Amino acid sequence: MDWLISTAAAQAQGAPGQPSALMQFLPLILIFVVFYFLLIRPQTKRAKEHRAMVAALEAGAEVATSGGIIGKITQVSDQYVTVEIAQGVEVKVQRHTIAQVLPKGTVKSA
């Protein structure tokens, strides 16, 4: 019966060399840090730059929409922008669909 008691006492103390709780969560923490620096942070930076670009839109700027339409802005309102895609052809699009502001003269060369 003596051999049962010594086994039970050894099990209660825990196995030697078992990692601590912090060491078990360390890989999970490292994965989150990598995701933050490789995915989350660049995406928020890109979104901030897009919001600033959309806020700075003005009439006369040449733009490309997310749908691939290029043209010149003729009117700007709070939510919408009127883009002239050809002479006499104007399209009203939402401000956030403007993908990029193009250099002057791009519309004529396209």
Buried (B, 14 or more C-beta within 10 A) or exposed (E): EEEEEEEEEEEEEEEEEEEEEEEEEEEEEEEEEEEEEEEEEEEEEEEEEBEEBBEEBEEEBBBBBEEEBBBBBEEBEEEEBBBBBEEEEEBEBEBEBBBEBBEEEBBEEE
